[in-house]
Structures are given as C-alpha cells and as structure tokens.
C-alpha cells in the first residue's frame, strides 16, 4: 500500500486544488510507517501547511492545523499517534532545534512534518523522507518525493 502512493509521489503528482493536495497527503498518511520524519521543501505559499493538514486528516486528527510559524511547532494527537508540525523558518540550525527538546514528545507512534527543513538540515535524521512542493504557472500544485 505504501509503495503505491510513494511510487506516485516519486513520479510527481499534480493537483488542481488545495483540497486535492490534502487528499494526496491523507492517502499517504494512511500508508506511512510510524516514527517518520517528513521534510517539506518549497517556497512560501506552495502548500506545505496544506499538505500537513492532509497528513493530519489521514491520521484521524480532527483539530485545525495551521502554520506554526510563530509558535515554531505544534503537537496534535490523533488515534494513530502524534503529529509534530515544525516550521523551521526562524531557526538557525540544529542547536536551536535541540533546545526545543522535541524528542520528549516523540513517543511512538509519531509523525514529524518539518517545514523549511534546509534551515536545520544537520538535525534531520538520515532516513527522513523529503517532499518537494511547488506551483506551476497555471496555479496547479506539484508534489514530488525525492
């Protein structure tokens, strides 16, 4: 099951709406192994938080998911485990992430969705999954698993 959606994402998926992007993410969440870090790459406004909203829905999380830009991170609990949503835009490296003591919240099962992962690249585990998100000239969203 995981390989099917992952294969699609490796080839690249184009969606025509934010809701369609959320649906792709929800499908992915249903197929993911627990205790996984997902790094979401892309410019401002490409749909990183929208994708995390879909992951949350796929994990059965009912509460609203918004960008944690000012909080740095938010934790959401669902029936399939915790979702840690980190926006690393204002961080300047792994030392600042370490100071947040996020590991204390990552009690299995969990999924971590990291926006702006390039800001904390040294902190990311080697087995982190990387998604590239973008927008085409005709305002469609692109999602590709590296």
Wavefront OBJ file of the C-alpha trace (Angstrom):
o trace
v 0.000 0.000 0.000
v 2.720 2.472 0.940
v 4.678 1.695 -2.194
v 1.734 2.597 -4.438
v 1.320 6.155 -3.146
v 5.079 6.546 -2.734
v 5.609 5.418 -6.327
v 3.082 8.021 -7.495
v 4.843 10.710 -5.466
v 8.283 9.712 -6.780
v 6.936 10.221 -10.291
v 5.403 13.524 -9.168
v 1.774 14.399 -8.614
v -0.008 17.498 -9.876
v -3.166 18.629 -8.089
v -5.602 21.320 -9.155
v -6.669 22.474 -5.693
v -5.618 22.647 -2.075
v -8.264 20.032 -1.263
v -6.777 17.624 -3.815
v -3.334 18.138 -2.227
v -4.832 17.392 1.178
v -6.350 14.187 -0.217
v -2.956 13.037 -1.544
v -1.435 13.719 1.879
v -4.265 11.889 3.678
v -3.715 8.860 1.449
v -0.014 8.995 2.206
v -0.651 9.245 5.971
v -2.708 6.084 5.817
v 0.241 4.213 4.323
v 3.129 5.598 6.374
v 5.158 3.699 8.904
v 5.148 5.279 12.353
v 8.025 7.286 13.742
v 8.878 9.011 10.484
v 10.266 12.480 9.728
v 8.896 14.221 6.635
v 10.780 17.254 5.327
v 8.628 19.576 3.203
v 10.640 21.740 0.803
v 9.242 24.653 -1.160
v 8.870 28.403 -1.370
v 6.364 30.471 0.578
v 2.802 29.685 -0.441
v 3.349 26.363 -2.225
v 1.178 24.356 0.143
v 3.455 22.957 2.840
v 0.934 23.570 5.618
v -1.894 22.405 3.352
v -0.044 19.122 2.909
v 0.390 18.785 6.681
v -3.353 19.375 7.065
v -3.919 16.379 4.823
v -1.450 14.273 6.795
v -3.329 15.216 9.966
v -6.662 14.238 8.439
v -5.183 10.905 7.359
v -4.020 10.332 10.927
v -7.537 10.998 12.217
v -6.683 14.359 13.778
v -9.825 16.482 13.997
v -8.449 19.757 15.382
v -7.471 22.545 12.966
v -3.893 22.507 11.701
v -2.377 25.895 10.983
v 1.139 27.080 10.288
v 3.255 27.080 13.457
v 5.467 29.914 12.166
v 5.226 31.977 15.343
v 4.980 29.042 17.774
v 7.740 27.136 15.915
v 5.891 23.854 16.435
v 2.551 22.363 17.330
v 1.624 18.902 18.541
v -1.564 17.173 17.506
v -2.855 13.901 18.923
v -4.900 11.526 16.827
v -5.978 7.909 17.076
v -2.903 6.805 15.066
v -0.440 8.792 17.168
v 1.100 12.224 17.459
v 1.807 14.676 14.679
v 4.622 17.123 15.361
v 4.431 20.065 12.953
v 7.609 22.167 12.987
v 8.189 25.344 10.996
v 11.963 25.814 10.974
v 11.906 29.090 9.028
v 13.011 31.170 12.032
v 15.560 28.648 13.287
v 19.254 28.942 12.571
v 20.418 25.367 12.896
v 20.192 22.123 14.788
v 21.257 23.600 18.133
v 18.074 25.664 18.261
v 16.001 22.575 17.482
v 17.781 20.638 20.229
v 16.863 23.404 22.689
v 13.170 22.786 21.902
v 13.557 19.224 23.304
v 11.188 17.829 20.674
v 12.388 14.279 21.290
v 10.453 14.364 24.553
v 7.221 14.495 22.545
v 8.156 11.795 20.049
v 6.806 8.779 21.855
v 5.855 6.083 19.360
v 3.744 6.240 17.275
v 4.504 9.673 15.823
v 4.992 11.537 12.567
v 7.049 14.728 12.281
v 6.317 17.152 9.450
v 9.061 19.751 9.054
v 8.611 22.910 7.001
v 11.774 24.706 5.840
v 13.995 21.682 6.621
v 17.001 23.200 4.867
v 17.312 25.567 7.856
v 18.017 22.589 10.143
v 19.461 20.062 7.686
v 22.084 18.841 10.163
v 19.379 17.952 12.681
v 17.301 15.818 10.303
v 17.797 12.069 10.576
v 19.386 10.339 7.598
v 16.211 8.356 6.976
v 13.985 11.449 6.734
v 11.684 11.500 3.719
v 11.851 14.626 1.539
v 8.967 16.142 -0.413
v 9.321 18.970 -2.926
v 6.226 21.109 -3.229
v 5.680 23.747 -5.887
v 3.194 25.638 -8.000
v 3.035 25.575 -11.785
v 2.447 28.643 -13.958
v -1.235 27.695 -14.213
v -1.570 27.537 -10.393
v -1.582 23.756 -10.051
v 0.310 22.242 -7.135
v 3.186 19.808 -7.615
v 4.240 17.220 -5.057
v 7.291 15.019 -5.574
v 9.009 12.568 -3.264
v 12.799 12.716 -3.586
l 1 2 3 4 5 6 7 8 9 10 11 12 13 14 15 16 17 18 19 20 21 22 23 24 25 26 27 28 29 30 31 32 33 34 35 36 37 38 39 40 41 42 43 44 45 46 47 48 49 50 51 52 53 54 55 56 57 58 59 60 61 62 63 64 65 66 67 68 69 70 71 72 73 74 75 76 77 78 79 80 81 82 83 84 85 86 87 88 89 90 91 92 93 94 95 96 97 98 99 100 101 102 103 104 105 106 107 108 109 110 111 112 113 114 115 116 117 118 119 120 121 122 123 124 125 126 127 128 129 130 131 132 133 134 135 136 137 138 139 140 141 142 143 144 145 146
